[in-house]
Amino acid sequence: FLKYKEDATAEDIKDVEESIAKLAENNKGVKSFEWGKNNSPETHDEGFTDAFIMTFDDVDALKKYADSSEHQKVVEKIIAASQAGRVLDFWTKDSPAK
């Protein structure tokens, strides 16, 4: 989840969004990728506007992704443009590894 800085430009935000999407597309260990803007009528978002969800083939694929230099470059862009972020890693009920 991302909350952008007040002074982040539309270009900064687009660059982050496209960079995350490209990272997911170019990583063989990513099984699926979804992204969207908050559209909840509830007022519990605390200013977070974007959600990115990546599903990985397995723990090794996640670790390889997280440790990659490409991921670190995107993280730098995210840090530059965002006020706050939240990262959650979780197993679904059908996950083989728990």
C-alpha positions in Angstrom: 0.0 0.0 0.0 1.3 3.5 -0.8 0.6 7.0 0.4 2.3 9.5 -1.8 3.9 12.7 -0.6 1.9 15.9 -1.1 4.5 17.2 -3.5 4.7 14.0 -5.6 3.9 14.9 -9.2 1.6 13.0 -11.4 4.8 12.0 -13.3 6.4 10.7 -10.1 3.4 8.6 -9.3 3.1 7.2 -12.9 6.8 6.3 -12.8 6.4 4.4 -9.5 3.3 2.6 -10.8 4.9 1.7 -14.1 8.2 0.6 -12.4 6.4 -1.8 -10.1 4.3 -3.2 -12.9 7.5 -3.7 -15.1 9.3 -5.3 -12.2 6.4 -7.8 -11.8 6.3 -8.5 -15.5 10.0 -9.1 -15.8 10.3 -11.4 -12.8 9.8 -15.1 -13.6 8.9 -15.9 -10.0 5.9 -13.7 -10.0 2.8 -15.8 -10.7 0.3 -12.9 -10.8 0.2 -9.1 -10.3 -2.7 -6.8 -9.6 -2.7 -3.1 -8.9 -5.4 -0.5 -8.3 -6.4 2.9 -6.8 -8.4 3.0 -3.6 -12.1 3.6 -4.4 -13.6 2.6 -1.0 -16.5 4.8 0.2 -15.3 4.1 3.7 -12.9 6.6 5.3 -10.4 4.1 6.8 -7.6 4.4 4.2 -5.5 6.8 6.2 -4.5 8.5 2.9 -3.2 5.3 1.2 -4.2 5.5 -2.4 -2.6 2.5 -4.2 -2.5 -1.2 -3.6 -0.1 -3.6 -5.4 -0.5 -7.4 -5.0 2.1 -9.9 -6.3 1.7 -13.6 -6.0 5.0 -15.5 -6.1 5.6 -19.1 -7.1 7.2 -19.9 -3.8 9.3 -18.5 -0.9 12.5 -18.8 -3.0 11.0 -16.7 -5.8 9.9 -14.0 -3.2 13.4 -13.9 -1.7 15.1 -13.7 -5.1 12.7 -10.8 -6.0 13.2 -9.0 -2.8 17.0 -9.3 -2.9 17.3 -8.3 -6.6 19.0 -5.0 -7.6 16.1 -4.2 -9.8 13.7 -4.4 -6.8 16.1 -2.1 -4.8 16.0 0.5 -7.6 12.2 0.5 -7.6 12.2 0.8 -3.8 14.4 3.9 -4.1 11.7 5.5 -6.4 9.0 4.5 -4.0 10.8 6.1 -1.1 11.4 9.3 -3.0 7.7 9.7 -4.0 5.9 8.2 -1.0 5.1 9.5 2.5 4.4 6.0 3.8 4.0 2.4 2.6 2.9 -0.9 4.0 4.2 -4.3 2.9 2.5 -7.5 3.9 3.6 -11.0 3.1 1.1 -13.8 3.8 0.1 -17.3 3.0 -3.3 -18.0 1.6 -5.2 -21.0 2.9 -4.3 -23.0 -0.2 -0.5 -22.2 -0.1 1.7 -25.2 -0.1 4.2 -23.6 2.3 3.0 -22.2 5.6 
